[in-house]
Amino acid sequence: MGKNMACISIGHFNLEELGMKDFTGVVQELVSEVVNEPKVTYIQTEDGFNYV
């Protein structure tokens, strides 16, 4: 598609979800200093653990 893209995939527990959402704003600010109008998106994932 000719677009420059990157993915930062950080494993986390559901308890850290609010921090991860806030982290997207930090990354947005850091990247915007280098690239014009970056799009940083938080994508919620399901619980990666199964409890018995």
PyMOL Python script that loads the backbone (N, CA, C, O; Angstrom):
from pymol import cmd

cmd.read_pdbstr("""\
ATOM      1  N   MET A   1       0.813  -1.182   0.000  1.00  0.00           N
ATOM      2  CA  MET A   1       0.000   0.000   0.000  1.00  0.00           C
ATOM      3  C   MET A   1       0.864   1.255   0.000  1.00  0.00           C
ATOM      4  O   MET A   1       0.334   2.356  -0.154  1.00  0.00           O
ATOM      5  N   GLY A   2       2.166   1.124   0.167  1.00  0.00           N
ATOM      6  CA  GLY A   2       3.048   2.269   0.122  1.00  0.00           C
ATOM      7  C   GLY A   2       3.044   3.137   1.368  1.00  0.00           C
ATOM      8  O   GLY A   2       3.523   4.270   1.323  1.00  0.00           O
ATOM      9  N   LYS A   3       2.519   2.639   2.475  1.00  0.00           N
ATOM     10  CA  LYS A   3       2.470   3.424   3.704  1.00  0.00           C
ATOM     11  C   LYS A   3       3.544   2.941   4.673  1.00  0.00           C
ATOM     12  O   LYS A   3       3.793   1.742   4.798  1.00  0.00           O
ATOM     13  N   ASN A   4       4.173   3.891   5.354  1.00  0.00           N
ATOM     14  CA  ASN A   4       5.128   3.532   6.392  1.00  0.00           C
ATOM     15  C   ASN A   4       4.357   3.260   7.666  1.00  0.00           C
ATOM     16  O   ASN A   4       3.590   4.108   8.120  1.00  0.00           O
ATOM     17  N   MET A   5       4.552   2.086   8.249  1.00  0.00           N
ATOM     18  CA  MET A   5       3.815   1.716   9.449  1.00  0.00           C
ATOM     19  C   MET A   5       4.741   1.016  10.430  1.00  0.00           C
ATOM     20  O   MET A   5       5.779   0.472  10.052  1.00  0.00           O
ATOM     21  N   ALA A   6       4.347   1.042  11.693  1.00  0.00           N
ATOM     22  CA  ALA A   6       5.070   0.319  12.737  1.00  0.00           C
ATOM     23  C   ALA A   6       4.062  -0.191  13.745  1.00  0.00           C
ATOM     24  O   ALA A   6       2.968   0.357  13.876  1.00  0.00           O
ATOM     25  N   CYS A   7       4.435  -1.244  14.457  1.00  0.00           N
ATOM     26  CA  CYS A   7       3.571  -1.800  15.483  1.00  0.00           C
ATOM     27  C   CYS A   7       4.404  -2.018  16.741  1.00  0.00           C
ATOM     28  O   CYS A   7       5.433  -2.692  16.704  1.00  0.00           O
ATOM     29  N   ILE A   8       3.955  -1.448  17.848  1.00  0.00           N
ATOM     30  CA  ILE A   8       4.593  -1.707  19.135  1.00  0.00           C
ATOM     31  C   ILE A   8       3.650  -2.623  19.892  1.00  0.00           C
ATOM     32  O   ILE A   8       2.565  -2.212  20.304  1.00  0.00           O
ATOM     33  N   SER A   9       4.061  -3.846  20.068  1.00  0.00           N
ATOM     34  CA  SER A   9       3.218  -4.837  20.740  1.00  0.00           C
ATOM     35  C   SER A   9       3.837  -5.156  22.088  1.00  0.00           C
ATOM     36  O   SER A   9       4.878  -5.808  22.171  1.00  0.00           O
ATOM     37  N   ILE A  10       3.189  -4.691  23.134  1.00  0.00           N
ATOM     38  CA  ILE A  10       3.699  -4.897  24.484  1.00  0.00           C
ATOM     39  C   ILE A  10       2.709  -5.763  25.240  1.00  0.00           C
ATOM     40  O   ILE A  10       1.549  -5.387  25.411  1.00  0.00           O
ATOM     41  N   GLY A  11       3.162  -6.916  25.688  1.00  0.00           N
ATOM     42  CA  GLY A  11       2.293  -7.789  26.455  1.00  0.00           C
ATOM     43  C   GLY A  11       1.948  -7.147  27.783  1.00  0.00           C
ATOM     44  O   GLY A  11       2.807  -6.534  28.418  1.00  0.00           O
ATOM     45  N   HIS A  12       0.717  -7.279  28.206  1.00  0.00           N
ATOM     46  CA  HIS A  12       0.303  -6.662  29.459  1.00  0.00           C
ATOM     47  C   HIS A  12      -0.899  -7.385  30.040  1.00  0.00           C
ATOM     48  O   HIS A  12      -1.631  -8.088  29.343  1.00  0.00           O
ATOM     49  N   PHE A  13      -1.077  -7.191  31.329  1.00  0.00           N
ATOM     50  CA  PHE A  13      -2.259  -7.701  32.010  1.00  0.00           C
ATOM     51  C   PHE A  13      -3.389  -6.701  31.835  1.00  0.00           C
ATOM     52  O   PHE A  13      -3.138  -5.529  31.555  1.00  0.00           O
ATOM     53  N   ASN A  14      -4.605  -7.135  31.992  1.00  0.00           N
ATOM     54  CA  ASN A  14      -5.753  -6.240  31.849  1.00  0.00           C
ATOM     55  C   ASN A  14      -5.722  -5.094  32.852  1.00  0.00           C
ATOM     56  O   ASN A  14      -6.284  -4.030  32.592  1.00  0.00           O
ATOM     57  N   LEU A  15      -5.071  -5.297  33.990  1.00  0.00           N
ATOM     58  CA  LEU A  15      -4.980  -4.238  34.990  1.00  0.00           C
ATOM     59  C   LEU A  15      -4.180  -3.037  34.479  1.00  0.00           C
ATOM     60  O   LEU A  15      -4.343  -1.928  34.987  1.00  0.00           O
ATOM     61  N   GLU A  16      -3.329  -3.243  33.495  1.00  0.00           N
ATOM     62  CA  GLU A  16      -2.490  -2.179  32.971  1.00  0.00           C
ATOM     63  C   GLU A  16      -3.124  -1.465  31.778  1.00  0.00           C
ATOM     64  O   GLU A  16      -2.483  -0.628  31.143  1.00  0.00           O
ATOM     65  N   GLU A  17      -4.363  -1.787  31.475  1.00  0.00           N
ATOM     66  CA  GLU A  17      -5.023  -1.266  30.279  1.00  0.00           C
ATOM     67  C   GLU A  17      -5.088   0.257  30.257  1.00  0.00           C
ATOM     68  O   GLU A  17      -4.828   0.863  29.217  1.00  0.00           O
ATOM     69  N   LEU A  18      -5.428   0.889  31.376  1.00  0.00           N
ATOM     70  CA  LEU A  18      -5.530   2.348  31.404  1.00  0.00           C
ATOM     71  C   LEU A  18      -4.174   2.997  31.127  1.00  0.00           C
ATOM     72  O   LEU A  18      -4.099   4.012  30.434  1.00  0.00           O
ATOM     73  N   GLY A  19      -3.122   2.422  31.660  1.00  0.00           N
ATOM     74  CA  GLY A  19      -1.787   2.949  31.398  1.00  0.00           C
ATOM     75  C   GLY A  19      -1.397   2.809  29.937  1.00  0.00           C
ATOM     76  O   GLY A  19      -0.743   3.688  29.376  1.00  0.00           O
ATOM     77  N   MET A  20      -1.796   1.715  29.329  1.00  0.00           N
ATOM     78  CA  MET A  20      -1.472   1.500  27.917  1.00  0.00           C
ATOM     79  C   MET A  20      -2.223   2.501  27.042  1.00  0.00           C
ATOM     80  O   MET A  20      -1.675   2.994  26.056  1.00  0.00           O
ATOM     81  N   LYS A  21      -3.470   2.802  27.394  1.00  0.00           N
ATOM     82  CA  LYS A  21      -4.227   3.808  26.648  1.00  0.00           C
ATOM     83  C   LYS A  21      -3.542   5.165  26.755  1.00  0.00           C
ATOM     84  O   LYS A  21      -3.433   5.890  25.765  1.00  0.00           O
ATOM     85  N   ASP A  22      -3.083   5.508  27.948  1.00  0.00           N
ATOM     86  CA  ASP A  22      -2.397   6.781  28.158  1.00  0.00           C
ATOM     87  C   ASP A  22      -1.062   6.814  27.422  1.00  0.00           C
ATOM     88  O   ASP A  22      -0.647   7.869  26.944  1.00  0.00           O
ATOM     89  N   PHE A  23      -0.393   5.679  27.327  1.00  0.00           N
ATOM     90  CA  PHE A  23       0.898   5.583  26.661  1.00  0.00           C
ATOM     91  C   PHE A  23       0.809   5.954  25.179  1.00  0.00           C
ATOM     92  O   PHE A  23       1.776   6.460  24.611  1.00  0.00           O
ATOM     93  N   THR A  24      -0.340   5.708  24.551  1.00  0.00           N
ATOM     94  CA  THR A  24      -0.484   6.072  23.137  1.00  0.00           C
ATOM     95  C   THR A  24      -0.308   7.576  22.946  1.00  0.00           C
ATOM     96  O   THR A  24       0.239   8.003  21.929  1.00  0.00           O
ATOM     97  N   GLY A  25      -0.758   8.382  23.898  1.00  0.00           N
ATOM     98  CA  GLY A  25      -0.579   9.832  23.814  1.00  0.00           C
ATOM     99  C   GLY A  25       0.886  10.217  23.900  1.00  0.00           C
ATOM    100  O   GLY A  25       1.333  11.127  23.202  1.00  0.00           O
ATOM    101  N   VAL A  26       1.640   9.528  24.758  1.00  0.00           N
ATOM    102  CA  VAL A  26       3.075   9.796  24.892  1.00  0.00           C
ATOM    103  C   VAL A  26       3.790   9.454  23.596  1.00  0.00           C
ATOM    104  O   VAL A  26       4.612  10.231  23.111  1.00  0.00           O
ATOM    105  N   VAL A  27       3.477   8.290  23.033  1.00  0.00           N
ATOM    106  CA  VAL A  27       4.107   7.876  21.775  1.00  0.00           C
ATOM    107  C   VAL A  27       3.732   8.843  20.655  1.00  0.00           C
ATOM    108  O   VAL A  27       4.573   9.186  19.824  1.00  0.00           O
ATOM    109  N   GLN A  28       2.480   9.284  20.629  1.00  0.00           N
ATOM    110  CA  GLN A  28       2.018  10.236  19.611  1.00  0.00           C
ATOM    111  C   GLN A  28       2.868  11.506  19.649  1.00  0.00           C
ATOM    112  O   GLN A  28       3.291  11.999  18.604  1.00  0.00           O
ATOM    113  N   GLU A  29       3.119  12.038  20.850  1.00  0.00           N
ATOM    114  CA  GLU A  29       3.918  13.254  20.983  1.00  0.00           C
ATOM    115  C   GLU A  29       5.361  13.031  20.545  1.00  0.00           C
ATOM    116  O   GLU A  29       5.938  13.878  19.864  1.00  0.00           O
ATOM    117  N   LEU A  30       5.950  11.894  20.931  1.00  0.00           N
ATOM    118  CA  LEU A  30       7.336  11.619  20.565  1.00  0.00           C
ATOM    119  C   LEU A  30       7.508  11.458  19.054  1.00  0.00           C
ATOM    120  O   LEU A  30       8.461  11.974  18.470  1.00  0.00           O
ATOM    121  N   VAL A  31       6.584  10.745  18.438  1.00  0.00           N
ATOM    122  CA  VAL A  31       6.687  10.484  17.003  1.00  0.00           C
ATOM    123  C   VAL A  31       6.381  11.741  16.200  1.00  0.00           C
ATOM    124  O   VAL A  31       6.957  11.944  15.131  1.00  0.00           O
ATOM    125  N   SER A  32       5.481  12.587  16.701  1.00  0.00           N
ATOM    126  CA  SER A  32       5.100  13.781  15.950  1.00  0.00           C
ATOM    127  C   SER A  32       6.258  14.757  15.807  1.00  0.00           C
ATOM    128  O   SER A  32       6.229  15.621  14.930  1.00  0.00           O
ATOM    129  N   GLU A  33       7.288  14.634  16.661  1.00  0.00           N
ATOM    130  CA  GLU A  33       8.471  15.471  16.517  1.00  0.00           C
ATOM    131  C   GLU A  33       9.291  15.057  15.311  1.00  0.00           C
ATOM    132  O   GLU A  33      10.063  15.860  14.786  1.00  0.00           O
ATOM    133  N   VAL A  34       9.138  13.812  14.860  1.00  0.00           N
ATOM    134  CA  VAL A  34       9.925  13.286  13.749  1.00  0.00           C
ATOM    135  C   VAL A  34       9.105  13.228  12.461  1.00  0.00           C
ATOM    136  O   VAL A  34       9.611  13.548  11.386  1.00  0.00           O
ATOM    137  N   VAL A  35       7.853  12.823  12.569  1.00  0.00           N
ATOM    138  CA  VAL A  35       6.991  12.611  11.402  1.00  0.00           C
ATOM    139  C   VAL A  35       5.759  13.505  11.536  1.00  0.00           C
ATOM    140  O   VAL A  35       5.227  13.670  12.634  1.00  0.00           O
ATOM    141  N   ASN A  36       5.318  14.068  10.451  1.00  0.00           N
ATOM    142  CA  ASN A  36       4.114  14.907  10.480  1.00  0.00           C
ATOM    143  C   ASN A  36       2.858  14.063  10.611  1.00  0.00           C
ATOM    144  O   ASN A  36       2.688  13.077   9.895  1.00  0.00           O
ATOM    145  N   GLU A  37       1.983  14.449  11.521  1.00  0.00           N
ATOM    146  CA  GLU A  37       0.667  13.852  11.716  1.00  0.00           C
ATOM    147  C   GLU A  37       0.674  12.323  11.809  1.00  0.00           C
ATOM    148  O   GLU A  37       0.059  11.655  10.978  1.00  0.00           O
ATOM    149  N   PRO A  38       1.359  11.761  12.809  1.00  0.00           N
ATOM    150  CA  PRO A  38       1.290  10.298  12.953  1.00  0.00           C
ATOM    151  C   PRO A  38      -0.045   9.879  13.537  1.00  0.00           C
ATOM    152  O   PRO A  38      -0.723  10.671  14.192  1.00  0.00           O
ATOM    153  N   LYS A  39      -0.416   8.649  13.303  1.00  0.00           N
ATOM    154  CA  LYS A  39      -1.634   8.105  13.888  1.00  0.00           C
ATOM    155  C   LYS A  39      -1.234   6.972  14.823  1.00  0.00           C
ATOM    156  O   LYS A  39      -0.794   5.912  14.378  1.00  0.00           O
ATOM    157  N   VAL A  40      -1.391   7.205  16.112  1.00  0.00           N
ATOM    158  CA  VAL A  40      -1.081   6.197  17.120  1.00  0.00           C
ATOM    159  C   VAL A  40      -2.405   5.717  17.693  1.00  0.00           C
ATOM    160  O   VAL A  40      -3.216   6.520  18.154  1.00  0.00           O
ATOM    161  N   THR A  41      -2.621   4.417  17.665  1.00  0.00           N
ATOM    162  CA  THR A  41      -3.911   3.850  18.058  1.00  0.00           C
ATOM    163  C   THR A  41      -3.719   2.773  19.116  1.00  0.00           C
ATOM    164  O   THR A  41      -2.826   1.933  19.004  1.00  0.00           O
ATOM    165  N   TYR A  42      -4.556   2.804  20.136  1.00  0.00           N
ATOM    166  CA  TYR A  42      -4.589   1.736  21.135  1.00  0.00           C
ATOM    167  C   TYR A  42      -5.625   0.712  20.687  1.00  0.00           C
ATOM    168  O   TYR A  42      -6.761   1.068  20.375  1.00  0.00           O
ATOM    169  N   ILE A  43      -5.236  -0.545  20.655  1.00  0.00           N
ATOM    170  CA  ILE A  43      -6.158  -1.614  20.278  1.00  0.00           C
ATOM    171  C   ILE A  43      -6.310  -2.538  21.484  1.00  0.00           C
ATOM    172  O   ILE A  43      -5.354  -3.185  21.910  1.00  0.00           O
ATOM    173  N   GLN A  44      -7.513  -2.588  22.020  1.00  0.00           N
ATOM    174  CA  GLN A  44      -7.782  -3.421  23.191  1.00  0.00           C
ATOM    175  C   GLN A  44      -7.734  -4.889  22.805  1.00  0.00           C
ATOM    176  O   GLN A  44      -8.263  -5.289  21.768  1.00  0.00           O
ATOM    177  N   THR A  45      -7.093  -5.689  23.651  1.00  0.00           N
ATOM    178  CA  THR A  45      -7.030  -7.127  23.414  1.00  0.00           C
ATOM    179  C   THR A  45      -7.817  -7.853  24.490  1.00  0.00           C
ATOM    180  O   THR A  45      -8.101  -7.302  25.554  1.00  0.00           O
ATOM    181  N   GLU A  46      -8.158  -9.078  24.202  1.00  0.00           N
ATOM    182  CA  GLU A  46      -8.862  -9.891  25.192  1.00  0.00           C
ATOM    183  C   GLU A  46      -7.866 -10.437  26.203  1.00  0.00           C
ATOM    184  O   GLU A  46      -6.654 -10.351  26.002  1.00  0.00           O
ATOM    185  N   ASP A  47      -8.372 -10.989  27.272  1.00  0.00           N
ATOM    186  CA  ASP A  47      -7.520 -11.589  28.295  1.00  0.00           C
ATOM    187  C   ASP A  47      -6.750 -12.746  27.681  1.00  0.00           C
ATOM    188  O   ASP A  47      -7.339 -13.648  27.085  1.00  0.00           O
ATOM    189  N   GLY A  48      -5.438 -12.716  27.828  1.00  0.00           N
ATOM    190  CA  GLY A  48      -4.587 -13.753  27.233  1.00  0.00           C
ATOM    191  C   GLY A  48      -4.416 -14.989  28.104  1.00  0.00           C
ATOM    192  O   GLY A  48      -3.719 -15.931  27.727  1.00  0.00           O
ATOM    193  N   PHE A  49      -5.055 -14.981  29.272  1.00  0.00           N
ATOM    194  CA  PHE A  49      -4.907 -16.095  30.191  1.00  0.00           C
ATOM    195  C   PHE A  49      -6.241 -16.799  30.389  1.00  0.00           C
ATOM    196  O   PHE A  49      -7.298 -16.168  30.397  1.00  0.00           O
ATOM    197  N   ASN A  50      -6.175 -18.106  30.549  1.00  0.00           N
ATOM    198  CA  ASN A  50      -7.345 -18.906  30.881  1.00  0.00           C
ATOM    199  C   ASN A  50      -7.186 -19.405  32.313  1.00  0.00           C
ATOM    200  O   ASN A  50      -6.154 -19.980  32.660  1.00  0.00           O
ATOM    201  N   TYR A  51      -8.191 -19.192  33.135  1.00  0.00           N
ATOM    202  CA  TYR A  51      -8.133 -19.623  34.523  1.00  0.00           C
ATOM    203  C   TYR A  51      -9.051 -20.815  34.720  1.00  0.00           C
ATOM    204  O   TYR A  51     -10.178 -20.841  34.226  1.00  0.00           O
ATOM    205  N   VAL A  52      -8.551 -21.795  35.445  1.00  0.00           N
ATOM    206  CA  VAL A  52      -9.316 -23.016  35.688  1.00  0.00           C
ATOM    207  C   VAL A  52      -9.739 -23.067  37.143  1.00  0.00           C
ATOM    208  O   VAL A  52     -10.397 -24.020  37.560  1.00  0.00           O
TER     209      VAL A  52
END
""", "prot")
cmd.dss("prot")
cmd.show_as("cartoon", "prot")
cmd.util.cbc("prot")
cmd.orient("prot")
